[in-house]
Amino acid sequence: MTTAIIPLTELTGQYALDASHTRIGFVARHAMVTKVRGSFNEFEGTATVDGADPSRSSVSVTIKAASIDTRNEQRDGHLRSNDFLDLEKYPEITFVSTAVEPIDESTFRVTGDLTIKDVTKPVSVEFTYEGAAKDPFGNLRIGFEGSVVINRKDYGVTWNAALETGGVLVSDKITLEFEVSAIKVA
């Protein structure tokens, strides 16, 4: 398998996220002294890439909130509860792009509507184009990486606990991380 920075003009088409080779993750500060990392293991997404006019490209992602995984069953259960994601009422987290703006040859700002717990707010994520490759099965794959910081309180995720030494148990700011592998489907 060879990886190359193929010009975007050669990548025009429809793509599906390859969930087994994509990571949608997050990072939160815990107890003001360390970071907890986690990810969502079940999601699907599509992208339309217009290599001639990237501004006509689009992205849509749906995440199963119950698939949250921080490698700690008790913490994951708490995150699934109504203190945090309230999965019984809000089983999905969605992102639908509203604009794609090229910044340079390999960086794109994808702006869209992020919905968590039925609260929709605009976010902009800068993605770096990591390259393209033909896999051993003949699929064209493209890779992008990006991240953005959001305030979880903006989405109604407000639970916290004060610490004796000052500060809180869980940071308000959460970094969302995306390591994307997508396969061309049309």
Secondary structure as the mmCIF struct_conf table of DSSP 4:
data_model
#
loop_
_struct_conf.conf_type_id
_struct_conf.id
_struct_conf.beg_label_comp_id
_struct_conf.beg_label_asym_id
_struct_conf.beg_label_seq_id
_struct_conf.end_label_comp_id
_struct_conf.end_label_asym_id
_struct_conf.end_label_seq_id
STRN STRN1 THR A 3 ALA A 4
HELX_RH_3T_P HELX_RH_3T_P1 LEU A 8 GLU A 10
STRN STRN2 GLY A 13 LEU A 17
HELX_RH_3T_P HELX_RH_3T_P2 ALA A 19 HIS A 21
STRN STRN3 ARG A 23 HIS A 30
TURN_TY1_P TURN_TY1_P1 ALA A 31 VAL A 33
STRN STRN4 THR A 34 PHE A 40
STRN STRN5 PHE A 43 VAL A 49
BEND BEND1 GLY A 51 ALA A 52
HELX_RH_3T_P HELX_RH_3T_P3 PRO A 54 ARG A 56
STRN STRN6 SER A 58 LYS A 64
HELX_RH_3T_P HELX_RH_3T_P4 ALA A 65 SER A 67
STRN STRN7 ILE A 68 ASP A 69
BEND BEND2 ARG A 71 ARG A 71
HELX_RH_AL_P HELX_RH_AL_P1 GLU A 73 ARG A 80
BEND BEND3 SER A 81 SER A 81
TURN_TY1_P TURN_TY1_P2 ASN A 82 LEU A 85
TURN_TY1_P TURN_TY1_P3 LEU A 87 LYS A 89
STRN STRN8 GLU A 92 PRO A 102
BEND BEND4 ASP A 104 SER A 106
STRN STRN9 THR A 107 ILE A 116
TURN_TY1_P TURN_TY1_P4 LYS A 117 ASP A 118
STRN STRN10 VAL A 119 LYS A 134
TURN_TY1_P TURN_TY1_P5 PRO A 136 PHE A 137
BEND BEND5 GLY A 138 GLY A 138
STRN STRN11 LEU A 140 ASN A 151
HELX_RH_3T_P HELX_RH_3T_P5 ARG A 152 TYR A 155
TURN_TY1_P TURN_TY1_P6 GLY A 156 GLY A 156
STRN STRN12 ALA A 162 ALA A 162
TURN_TY1_P TURN_TY1_P7 GLU A 164 THR A 165
BEND BEND6 GLY A 166 GLY A 167
STRN STRN13 VAL A 168 VAL A 168
BEND BEND7 LEU A 169 LEU A 169
STRN STRN14 VAL A 170 LYS A 184
#
